[in-house]
Amino acid sequence: MKKLSPLSRILFLLSFVVFFNCKENNARKETIEKEQIKPFLKTPPINDVTYHEDTTKEYEYRTGTSGDYTYNYNAYGFDDDGNEVTGNIAVDGKYGNGILTKANGDEIDISVEWISKGKLIATDEEGNEYELYVDED
């Protein structure tokens, strides 16, 4: 078996350190993004100077400045038992929050995360999960 030269060993070790450092930085960035989610507003901030509606887009409205938008969507989906829920969510980047309404009228505060185009996973304060879809009406 051929031995690795000292230079090869150093390059391998350096690559290993860089790879895991990048992975750790991405995890830290995701944690910071989750903590910086703006609070969900029950009523649209129409008086906000950055408020914008666009009927050709999937979102209900957005606020913020270029590169720092918060989008608001009507959403529908299902709980773990297959019961339908509807609601409204505000999303800033990959994460957001909102309120879901169950068939019996109960309202639930949720945190959401995009998992694919038009699809989110929501979690309530008790740890229950909901599969949500953006309402394209």
C-alpha positions in Angstrom: 0.0 0.0 0.0 1.3 3.4 -1.0 1.8 5.9 1.8 0.4 9.4 1.5 2.9 12.2 1.2 3.0 14.8 4.0 1.5 17.4 1.6 -1.4 15.0 0.7 -2.1 14.5 4.3 -2.2 18.2 5.0 -4.5 18.8 2.0 -6.8 16.0 3.1 -7.0 17.3 6.7 -7.5 20.9 5.4 -10.4 19.8 3.1 -12.0 17.9 6.0 -11.8 21.0 8.3 -13.2 23.3 5.7 -16.1 21.0 4.8 -17.3 20.6 8.4 -16.8 24.3 9.2 -19.0 25.3 6.2 -21.7 22.8 7.4 -21.6 24.3 10.9 -21.9 27.9 9.5 -25.0 26.9 7.4 -26.7 25.4 10.5 -25.9 28.5 12.5 -27.3 30.7 9.7 -30.5 28.7 9.6 -31.0 29.0 13.4 -30.5 32.8 13.2 -33.0 33.0 10.3 -35.6 31.1 12.4 -35.1 33.5 15.3 -35.5 36.6 13.2 -39.0 35.8 11.9 -41.3 38.8 12.1 -44.5 38.4 14.1 -47.6 37.3 12.3 -50.1 40.2 11.8 -53.9 39.4 11.9 -54.7 42.5 9.9 -52.8 43.6 6.8 -50.4 46.5 7.4 -52.0 48.6 4.6 -50.6 51.8 6.0 -47.0 50.5 5.8 -45.2 52.4 3.0 -43.8 49.1 1.7 -47.2 47.3 1.5 -47.7 45.9 -1.9 -50.5 43.7 -3.5 -50.1 41.9 -6.8 -53.0 39.8 -8.0 -50.8 38.0 -10.5 -48.7 36.4 -7.8 -49.5 33.6 -5.3 -49.1 35.8 -2.2 -51.8 38.0 -0.8 -49.5 40.9 -0.1 -45.9 41.6 0.8 -44.1 44.2 2.9 -40.5 45.2 3.2 -37.7 46.3 1.0 -35.9 44.6 -1.9 -34.2 41.5 -0.6 -36.0 41.7 2.7 -39.7 41.0 1.9 -42.3 39.3 4.1 -44.9 37.5 2.1 -48.5 36.7 3.2 -50.3 33.7 1.9 -53.7 32.0 2.4 -52.9 28.3 3.0 -54.8 25.1 3.4 -53.7 21.6 4.4 -54.2 18.7 6.8 -53.3 17.7 10.3 -51.7 14.3 11.2 -55.2 12.7 11.3 -56.2 14.0 7.8 -58.5 16.7 9.0 -58.5 19.8 6.9 -57.2 23.2 8.2 -57.1 26.6 6.6 -55.3 29.7 7.6 -53.1 32.6 6.8 -49.3 32.7 7.1 -46.5 35.3 6.8 -43.2 34.0 5.5 -39.8 35.8 5.4 -37.3 33.7 3.5 -37.7 30.0 4.4 -39.5 30.4 7.7 -42.7 32.1 9.0 -45.7 31.9 11.3 -49.4 32.3 11.2 -52.8 31.1 12.3 -54.7 28.0 11.2 -58.4 27.3 11.7 -59.6 23.8 12.3 -63.0 22.6 11.0 -64.5 23.1 14.5 -63.4 26.8 14.4 -60.5 26.5 16.9 -57.5 28.7 16.0 -53.9 27.5 16.3 -50.7 29.5 16.3 -48.1 27.9 14.1 -44.6 28.2 12.8 -44.0 27.2 9.2 -41.1 26.2 7.0 -41.0 25.8 3.2 -40.2 22.2 2.2 -40.8 22.5 -1.6 -42.5 24.9 -4.1 -46.0 25.7 -2.7 -45.7 23.3 0.2 -44.9 24.0 3.8 -44.7 22.1 7.1 -46.3 23.8 10.1 -45.8 23.0 13.7 -48.0 24.2 16.6 -47.0 24.9 20.2 -47.8 21.3 21.2 -45.5 19.8 18.5 -48.4 18.8 16.2 -47.5 19.0 12.5 -49.6 20.1 9.6 -48.9 19.8 5.8 -49.8 23.0 4.2 -50.2 24.3 0.6 -50.3 27.8 -0.7 -53.8 28.7 -1.8 -53.4 30.0 -5.4 -56.9 31.6 -5.7 
